[in-house]
């Protein structure tokens, strides 16, 4: 009688997936869980790199428009991740910071407190105005 072969997965691979996602057993679940753990580590790195880029742009005052827009979007997404809030049913510090970031971009805070004035005079920023 012919029995189909199960895909071979090394023991170390199976134990790591079992430990990370609390999956017991083997076979399809382990094969599906390993790409999820790899994806989770990559998204953690991308999230941290994005936070560092947004923070550096806001501190330096370079690219305030795009940094404020992406920072506000990130903060709103972080707010939706903790719904419903513990204290107030609507207002949360994430929303207040998102509004603050939009306000900083609208008043051109990078020109006053950072390198925004110098950056807006560069050839790149004049050619691509969304980078101001």
TAQUIMO-V132978 format. One record per backbone hydrogen bond with DSSP energy under -1.0 kcal/mol. CO is the residue of the C=O (numbers start at 0). NH is the residue of the N-H. If there is no record, write none. Layout:
co=CO nh=NH
co=CO nh=NH
This chain:
co=9 nh=13
co=10 nh=14
co=11 nh=15
co=12 nh=16
co=13 nh=17
co=14 nh=18
co=15 nh=19
co=16 nh=20
co=17 nh=21
co=26 nh=30
co=27 nh=31
co=28 nh=32
co=29 nh=33
co=32 nh=36
co=33 nh=37
co=34 nh=38
co=35 nh=39
co=36 nh=40
co=37 nh=41
co=38 nh=42
co=39 nh=43
co=40 nh=44
co=41 nh=45
co=42 nh=46
co=43 nh=47
co=44 nh=48
co=45 nh=49
co=46 nh=50
co=47 nh=51
co=48 nh=52
co=49 nh=53
co=50 nh=54
co=51 nh=55
co=52 nh=56
co=53 nh=57
co=54 nh=58
co=55 nh=59
co=56 nh=60
co=59 nh=114
co=62 nh=66
co=63 nh=67
co=64 nh=68
co=65 nh=69
co=66 nh=70
co=67 nh=71
co=68 nh=72
co=69 nh=73
co=70 nh=74
co=71 nh=75
co=72 nh=76
co=73 nh=77
co=74 nh=78
co=75 nh=79
co=76 nh=80
co=78 nh=81
co=91 nh=95
co=92 nh=96
co=93 nh=97
co=94 nh=98
co=95 nh=99
co=96 nh=100
co=97 nh=101
co=98 nh=102
co=99 nh=103
co=100 nh=104
co=101 nh=105
co=102 nh=106
co=103 nh=108
co=107 nh=110
co=108 nh=112
co=109 nh=113
co=109 nh=115
co=114 nh=118
co=115 nh=119
co=118 nh=121
co=121 nh=125
co=122 nh=126
co=123 nh=127
co=127 nh=130
co=128 nh=131
